[in-house]
């Protein structure tokens, strides 16, 4: 889409005849923001940042809970030719510093309540960072509302190439070091464009966004497509999922679409839905892990007029590579669905050859929405993009009808409550404990989260550390969802292959 950038998404809705600029774009709590207001505040912010020295290509880290300002920052960066770096609000200080250093971010937006994750590393970052604080004032920082007030409603006149980087959506690999999946305006827009068709999103829809905006599923599953269509997006708070409040929101605002990861869906279905009028709801999506058959059956029984769609995607995009609609939820149970309209999908052997239906191999995809590479990691990029196809690192198979079944992960990864947890990262932290000789982390089934981390730690001879001691040590440096829920303390060495690799399958027996 030549010349079309993410900023055009707002400008289109301000000018297009099909959308009244006074139409509500966002709802957060009691606050309503029209398309006109969202575009103007974003333009003011862009203008103010330019006056402060923001340059095209600058990386801009965002550490916020879900809120309206997240969108203003996102679109202001698009207008300026900046690169957005979402930061998980669950991260601890060292994790935040890693993202700042790896991206060489020159700007960071952070709300005052999350400042404790920034203050300890503020003077240790690799480059000088300008901090913009929301909801409070900190020494040597800029005030967010002061910037917006000082900016011009005319915005900026910056030539932005749609092929330029716009988003670093950090993920991780088996090494445990987060990598920035680099997306351009074009890949972000392609990811949004196909959802308009595959999910049939229109300006009449009301989308309830439950995932955190810092995650790929937050902004890039239905949220941006809904705004592009001129629909209304209701932004759910990041913390404290309350099933009663969610269903009240659906009823009050006549919500038509929402997304629940399986762990959240289970909580939502445990609530007496019959207390609310939910007839407006036409589609609920879920992903990150398969939805259990009993949950599918319960959903269809209690919400018979609403479709349940399951999907499979990645931070490298498309955020939805495959989709399984409710027509096949039972006949193809366990499947991740078929490829979306902009996704080419194959299952291949180690030599890159297609395997027959029913045979396991690595899942590879090709799409105009896929990242252009990992930020400053040419070797890692070359490895995953071999042959012009993105190698997901996931293992699976296709059936005779082209439905994908995910059989496991070639990459060493745990999916807990819809969030990716990388054992190597956890192991690196635990190994620094003076009582630990070696450690291996595996995923184990969990009724609530689907999967959680279990750490097998071999203690140094004579050491007396407990599981509680190791948990406290890990919790000081890792986000809570990464901290192992179960600890197995061992005196014997970890099982290894002849080449010295830990045999994690043996720990699951």
MARRO-441002 format. One line per 2 residues: their letters; for each residue x, y, z of C-alpha. Coordinates in steps of 0.5 Angstrom, whole numbers. Layout:
N
a	X Y Z; ...
END
This chain:
509
xx	0 0 0; 5 6 -3
xx	5 12 2; 0 9 7
xx	2 9 14; -1 7 21
xx	-2 15 22; -7 15 16
xx	-11 10 20; -13 16 24
xx	-13 21 18; -18 17 14
xx	-23 16 20; -23 24 21
xx	-24 25 14; -28 20 11
xx	-35 21 10; -37 14 12
xx	-35 16 19; -37 22 23
xx	-31 25 27; -35 26 33
xx	-36 18 33; -33 15 39
xx	-27 11 38; -25 9 45
xx	-28 8 52; -24 7 58
xx	-28 7 64; -32 13 64
xx	-28 17 59; -30 17 52
xx	-26 19 46; -28 21 39
xx	-24 20 33; -23 27 32
xx	-20 28 39; -16 22 39
xx	-13 25 32; -12 32 35
xx	-9 30 41; -4 25 38
xx	-2 31 33; -1 35 39
xx	4 30 42; 7 29 36
xx	8 37 35; 11 37 42
xx	16 31 41; 19 34 35
xx	20 41 38; 24 37 44
xx	28 34 39; 25 27 37
xx	28 25 30; 25 20 25
xx	28 13 27; 28 15 34
xx	26 9 38; 20 10 44
xx	19 5 49; 12 5 52
xx	11 3 59; 4 4 61
xx	-2 0 63; -8 0 59
xx	-11 7 58; -13 12 52
xx	-6 15 52; -3 9 49
xx	-6 10 43; -4 17 43
xx	3 15 43; 2 10 38
xx	-1 15 33; 4 20 35
xx	10 16 33; 7 14 27
xx	6 21 25; 14 22 27
xx	17 16 23; 19 14 30
xx	19 6 32; 15 4 38
xx	18 -1 43; 12 -4 48
xx	15 -6 55; 11 -11 59
xx	8 -7 65; 10 -14 69
xx	17 -13 68; 22 -12 73
xx	28 -7 73; 33 -11 69
xx	28 -13 64; 26 -6 63
xx	34 -4 62; 35 -10 57
xx	30 -7 52; 32 0 53
xx	39 -2 52; 38 -7 46
xx	33 -2 42; 37 4 44
xx	31 8 46; 32 15 46
xx	25 16 49; 21 13 54
xx	14 14 56; 12 11 63
xx	6 12 68; 8 14 75
xx	6 8 78; 11 4 74
xx	16 8 76; 20 3 81
xx	21 -1 75; 25 5 71
xx	28 9 77; 34 3 79
xx	36 3 72; 35 10 70
xx	43 12 70; 45 5 67
xx	42 5 60; 47 5 54
xx	44 11 51; 41 17 54
xx	34 17 55; 29 22 55
xx	23 20 60; 16 23 59
xx	12 21 66; 4 20 66
xx	0 22 72; 6 25 76
xx	12 29 76; 19 26 77
xx	26 30 77; 29 31 70
xx	23 29 66; 18 31 62
xx	10 32 64; 6 28 59
xx	0 33 59; 4 39 59
xx	7 36 52; 0 35 49
xx	-2 42 51; 4 45 48
xx	3 42 42; 0 44 35
xx	-6 41 33; -4 42 26
xx	1 36 28; 8 35 24
xx	10 35 17; 14 29 17
xx	15 24 10; 15 17 13
xx	16 11 8; 11 6 9
xx	17 1 9; 21 4 15
xx	21 0 22; 15 2 26
xx	15 -3 32; 19 -7 36
xx	15 -13 39; 20 -16 43
xx	19 -24 44; 25 -29 46
xx	28 -35 43; 31 -41 46
xx	37 -37 48; 32 -33 53
xx	35 -27 50; 29 -22 48
xx	29 -21 41; 26 -15 37
xx	21 -17 32; 22 -11 27
xx	15 -9 24; 14 -4 19
xx	8 1 17; 7 -4 12
xx	7 -10 16; 3 -7 21
xx	-3 -5 16; -3 -12 13
xx	-4 -15 19; -10 -11 21
xx	-12 -11 14; -14 -18 13
xx	-18 -18 20; -22 -13 17
xx	-24 -19 12; -23 -25 15
xx	-27 -23 22; -32 -18 18
xx	-31 -12 22; -35 -6 21
xx	-36 1 24; -42 -2 27
xx	-38 -7 31; -36 -5 39
xx	-30 -9 41; -28 -10 48
xx	-20 -11 48; -18 -15 54
xx	-11 -16 53; -5 -12 55
xx	-4 -7 49; 4 -8 50
xx	3 -15 48; 2 -17 41
xx	-5 -19 42; -7 -13 45
xx	-6 -8 39; -6 -12 34
xx	-12 -17 34; -18 -13 32
xx	-16 -7 36; -13 -3 30
xx	-17 -7 25; -23 -4 29
xx	-21 3 29; -19 3 22
xx	-26 1 20; -29 6 25
xx	-32 2 30; -31 3 38
xx	-26 0 42; -27 -1 49
xx	-21 -2 53; -21 -6 59
xx	-16 -5 65; -10 -9 65
xx	-10 -11 72; -16 -15 76
xx	-20 -19 71; -27 -19 74
xx	-32 -23 70; -38 -20 73
xx	-35 -13 70; -34 -16 64
xx	-40 -18 62; -44 -12 65
xx	-39 -8 60; -42 -13 54
xx	-49 -12 56; -48 -4 57
xx	-44 -2 51; -47 -8 47
xx	-41 -11 45; -40 -15 39
xx	-33 -18 39; -28 -20 44
xx	-22 -24 46; -21 -28 52
xx	-15 -33 52; -17 -40 55
xx	-15 -38 62; -19 -32 62
xx	-25 -36 58; -25 -41 64
xx	-26 -35 69; -31 -32 65
xx	-35 -38 64; -35 -39 71
xx	-40 -33 72; -47 -34 71
xx	-48 -31 64; -56 -32 65
xx	-56 -25 69; -54 -21 63
xx	-57 -19 56; -51 -22 52
xx	-55 -22 45; -50 -17 42
xx	-44 -21 42; -43 -24 36
xx	-36 -27 36; -31 -29 42
xx	-24 -31 40; -19 -35 44
xx	-12 -37 43; -5 -38 46
xx	-7 -45 47; -12 -50 45
xx	-19 -49 48; -21 -55 52
xx	-27 -59 49; -31 -58 55
xx	-30 -51 55; -32 -51 48
xx	-39 -55 49; -40 -50 55
xx	-39 -44 51; -44 -46 45
xx	-49 -48 50; -49 -42 54
xx	-48 -37 48; -51 -40 43
xx	-52 -34 38; -44 -33 39
xx	-39 -36 35; -32 -38 38
xx	-26 -37 34; -19 -40 36
xx	-13 -38 33; -5 -39 32
xx	-1 -33 31; 6 -30 34
xx	9 -23 35; 13 -24 29
xx	6 -24 25; 1 -25 23
xx	-2 -24 30; -7 -29 27
xx	-4 -34 22; -9 -39 23
xx	-17 -39 25; -22 -44 27
xx	-29 -42 27; -34 -45 31
xx	-37 -49 25; -31 -53 26
xx	-30 -53 34; -32 -60 35
xx	-31 -64 28; -24 -61 28
xx	-23 -60 36; -15 -59 38
xx	-14 -56 31; -11 -49 30
xx	-15 -48 24; -13 -46 17
xx	-9 -41 14; -12 -34 14
xx	-13 -30 7; -6 -27 7
xx	-2 -33 10; 1 -38 6
xx	3 -44 11; 7 -51 10
xx	9 -56 15; 16 -58 13
xx	22 -63 15; 29 -61 17
xx	31 -60 9; 25 -56 8
xx	21 -61 4; 13 -61 5
xx	11 -67 9; 5 -71 8
xx	-2 -70 11; -1 -73 18
xx	6 -73 19; 10 -68 24
xx	14 -63 22; 16 -55 23
xx	11 -50 22; 13 -45 17
xx	9 -39 14; 10 -33 9
xx	6 -27 9; 6 -19 8
xx	5 -18 15; 11 -22 17
xx	17 -18 21; 22 -16 16
xx	27 -19 22; 30 -19 29
xx	33 -12 31; 40 -12 30
xx	41 -19 30; 42 -21 22
xx	44 -28 24; 38 -30 28
xx	34 -27 22; 37 -31 17
xx	36 -37 21; 29 -36 22
xx	27 -33 15; 31 -39 11
xx	29 -40 4; 24 -34 4
xx	19 -37 10; 19 -36 17
xx	21 -42 21; 16 -41 27
xx	20 -46 31; 13 -50 33
xx	12 -57 31; 5 -60 28
xx	2 -63 22; -4 -61 17
xx	-10 -66 16; -13 -68 9
xx	-17 -62 9; -11 -57 11
xx	-13 -56 18; -7 -55 23
xx	-5 -59 29; 0 -56 33
xx	4 -62 37; 9 -59 41
xx	15 -54 40; 21 -54 37
xx	23 -48 41; 24 -49 49
xx	18 -45 51; 12 -45 56
xx	5 -42 54; 2 -40 61
xx	-4 -36 61; -3 -34 54
xx	4 -31 55; 10 -34 53
xx	15 -36 58; 22 -38 56
xx	26 -43 61; 33 -41 58
xx	31 -34 61; 29 -37 68
xx	35 -41 68; 40 -36 67
xx	37 -32 73; 36 -38 78
xx	43 -41 76; 46 -34 79
xx	44 -36 86; 50 -39 90
xx	46 -45 93; 45 -47 86
xx	49 -52 81; 45 -53 75
xx	38 -52 74; 33 -54 68
xx	26 -51 67; 20 -55 64
xx	13 -54 63; 7 -58 67
xx	0 -58 66; -4 -53 70
xx	-12 -53 71; -12 -45 71
xx	-6 -43 66; -6 -49 62
xx	2 -49 63; 6 -47 69
xx	14 -47 70; 17 -52 74
xx	24 -52 76; 29 -57 77
xx	35 -55 81; 41 -59 83
xx	44 -55 90; 51 -55 91
xx	54 -60 96; 52 -58 103
xx	47 -52 101; 41 -52 105
xx	37 -47 100; 29 -48 100
xx	24 -48 94; 22 -41 98
xx	29 -38 98; 30 -40 90
xx	23 -37 89; 24 -30 92
xx	31 -30 89; 27 -31 82
xx	22 -26 84; 27 -20 85
xx	29 -20 77; 23 -24 74
xx	16 -22 72; 11 -26 77
xx	8 -30 71; 15 -33 69
xx	17 -35 76; 16 -42 77
xx	10 -45 81; 13 -51 83
xx	21 -53 85; 24 -60 85
xx	30 -60 89; 35 -65 87
xx	42 -68 90; 43 -72 83
xx	45 -69 77; 41 -67 71
xx	40 -72 66; 44 -71 60
xx	45 -73 53; 52 -76 51
xx	53 -69 48; 52 -66 55
xx	45 -63 53; 40 -63 59
xx	34 -69 57; 28 -65 59
xx	23 -70 57; 26 -75 63
xx	24 -69 68; 17 -70 66
x	17 -77 67
END
